[in-house]
Amino acid sequence: MSTTPRTVISRPLFAGVGLAALLALSACGSSDPLGGGSSSPAGDTGTASGPAEGQTLVIGSQQYYSNEIIAELYAQALEDEGYTVDRQYQIGQREVYLPEVESGAIDVFPEYSGNLLQYYDKDTEAASAEEVNTALTEALPEGLSALEPAEATDQDSYNVTQEFADEHGLSSLADLSTVGSALKVAANSEFEARPYGPQGLSETYGVDVTVVPVEDSGGPLTVKALTDGDVQLADIYSADPSIETNGFVTLEDPENLILPQNITPIVSDKVDPGAAAAIEEVNALLTTEELISLNRTSVEDQAASKDVARTWLEEQGLLEG
């Protein structure tokens, strides 16, 4: 099937499914952009000098176009180093894919540091990016490692229209307590249970909100709900170009309710030093501005993740044109 940004693909829950069954599902995904794996020749060793012969690394992504682009950056960088890659994209949100990552069925997954830390340690007191990264390394289960995080962040953020911000004098989440009317936020349904969702907002800022479920991860339906006035707030990822395009105001978070979300590759023990180095070389060049630009190309040009990724990698000198 063709790949289009923001496409939401329904997939079965993978918990308890073996690796063979997981790989068989690749033909169903909207985003197996290069045909489900590379025929690149493998080396003789699984060290920094080259991949192990016959070894395939499975790379997954969330059901979110931006996350898929990052996964594709890693995939093409690995293939350029001679690794064989099997792409398993658009496989859902954290509750769906993490059991497969933990089981070793998926070897590489681009994650978001603060949210992943809170998944494993909901009571964490980490606040800065450095504290989050350190705590995450300690919180990961055996068999998983976190590679060097990117400078790029892409985190949940509360957004309002410029008109609503001007009407109520809003610049931060704390200001919402002065609105004096019922507030609704458009977000994925799992936002209800997130630490930075309604309960966290109430406990931290004294603001009560009701979640209006919109299951497109801050996509066009979420944006429409906000611009149409169906909700007063929308959860949109901070590297989404729709924020700037629509002139939305992202409310500041002075109490750090939402932790830093640096792009952090989570990898299995199958990822050898050579593979890790290839992934980290990508991450070292991935800034928030670059990520927004990648996302904008995907959204505005309706470009497939494989094309967005290849163009960027070539521009960065990580692939030969």
C-alpha positions, 0 to 999 in steps of 0.5 A: 500500500502507499504511504501517506503522512498521518495515515492511521493503520489498524494493527492487532495487538502484538503481545504474546505474538512470536517473532515469525508472526510479527514479521509476517505482518509487514505486508499489512503495514502502510509503511514498509517503504522499501519492501520489507528488508534489504538485500544488502550483503552482510559482513562476517562479524557483528562488531564495529567492523561490520554486521554478523552474517545473516543477521537481520535487525528489526526496526519499529515505529509508532503509529505516527508519521514523524516517528516513522521518518526517524525509524527510516533514517536509522534503517537507511543508515544501517543498510548503508553500513551493510546491515539487513533491515526489516521494517515494522512501522506504524505498529501503534502506541507505547502500550502496544509496541513496548512488549515486543521491544522488551521481548526482543522481537524488535531491535531498534525503536526511536523513543522519546526520553521523558515519556518512556521514563514515566512509562517505567517510573511514573514517580520519577523526579527527573526534570532536566534532559540530562536527569531524564536520560540518566534515569531512563538508562537505569529504568530500562529492563534487562536486554535493552539499552538507550543510545545517545539521545538527539538534540531534537525533541518532539513532545506533547504540548498544550496548544490554543488558538491565538484568538483564545490566547488573546481573549484570556491572556494566556501564555502558560498552563498556569494561566488556564486557571483564570479562564473560568469556563469548562475546558476540553482538550483534543488528544488520543484517548490514552492521554487520559492516563498520561502523567501530564494529562488531566490529573497531572494538569489538575494537581500541578496547575489547578486546572480541570480539563476533559479529554475529547478523544481524537485518535490521530496523534495531533494530526488534522482531526485534532487540528480541526477540532481546535480551529473549529472551536470544538475544544479549547486545547489540543495536544500536538507534538511540538515538532509538528509544523501545524503549530506554526502553520495555524498560528497556534500558541503553545502554552509554556510549562513552568513546572515541567509537567511534561518532561523533555522528550529527546529522540532516543534510540532504544536497542536490543542486544543484537545491535552491535557497536557498528550498528549503534555507531550508525544510528548515533551518527544520525542522531548527532545531526538531528536537531529540533529544527531539522525534525520540523523540516522533515515533518513539514516535507512529509506533510506538505509534499505528502512524501513517503518516509523513505524519500524524506529520509533519503534526501535528508541523509544525502544532504547531511553527507551520511549517504552518497547520492 
